[in-house]
Amino acid sequence: MSSANTLYSFVLLTYNQEKFVAEAVRGALTQQCPPIEILISDDCSCDATFNIIQEIAAEYNGPHKIILNRNNKNLGLVRHIDRIHELASGDVIIGAAGDDVSRPNRCQKVIDCFESEHPLLVFSHADVLDLNGEPGARDYQSATLYKTKNIIKAARSAALYLGATAAWHRSLYKKYGPIEEGAYEDLVLGFRAALEGRFCILPEDLIIYRLGFDF
């Protein structure tokens, strides 16, 4: 169960994902955990993505608190992450992408880990599908932090973990400041957490990860 002193925000970032976003939103809304804040933030999509989000949200009558946001202009992923830190109230951000699906137990698993281990970053394994819904290669498992906590290897790595599975404590962002434009957010947050020696790997497939879709 979540601590009374820690707030959790599930944040779904979307952009031009009308084909997949309905599944992603329903995955967010069916999380089996104590009531949390669910922020769905769209980066000024030019397709029907946000309309689909609004339709599904309007029908929701569950326990979680829903916040919808649509940026007035396209910010790009890094600046969109800045924006969600302004909008979300949680101490912990449980991130998700609009083409992936979080399994119903994901948030509870993440919450339990933060409550027991007090990490700055939590990430997991994933069930990988290609754009046609067929099983894809689990190449992400070769990323550095799945194999070692060695900070030198982390500093030299081009892949630290599967960013789509990440949940991070707000302090990991605040202490070191915003991510520079053009940087990869998973590399930055992963290295920060590795530098502090405070990250945890959840050994389960907690999301369905869509391989081959880029913002």
C-alpha positions, 0 to 999 in steps of 0.5 A: 500500500502507498504511504500517506507521505508519498504521492504517486502520479501515473503520467501518460505521454502521448503524441500522434498515437491514435492507433494505439492510445485507447489501449494505453489509456485503458491500461492507465485507468485500470490500475489495481492500486489505491487511488492515484493521480493519472495525468494524461498529457498530449504534446499537441497531436495533429491526429485524433489522439487527444479526441480519443483520450477525451472520449475514454476519460469522459466515460470513466467512473473509477477511483483514480483522479484524472487530469487531462492536458494538451500542450498548445504547441508541440514541445518535444519529449524533453520539454514535455517532461518538464511540463508534466513535472509542473502539472503532476502533484506526485513525488513519484512519476510513473511514466508511460507512453501512448503506444504502450500498455501498462499491466493492471498490477504495474503501479502497485508493484512500483509503489511497493518497491518505492515504499520498501526500497526507497530508490530514485528510479525503478524500471522493469522488464516488458513484453515486446510487440512489433507494430503488427502485434507480433512478439518482438525481440527482447533486445532491451535486456542487453542494456547496462543496468540490467546487468551491472551497477558499475558506474564506469560502465554506466557512464560509457553506455548508450543504453541503460534500461528500457525507458518506457518502463521507468518510474522516478522520484521527483528529487532525481529531476529536481536535484540535477535540474532539467534535461538538456534539449537533444539528450535522451531522458532515459540515459540522463535519469538512469545515470543520475540514479546509478551515480546515487546507487539508488535504482531497482529492477522489477523482474516482471513484464509490467508493460506491453512495449510497442517496438518501432514507434517513435515520437 
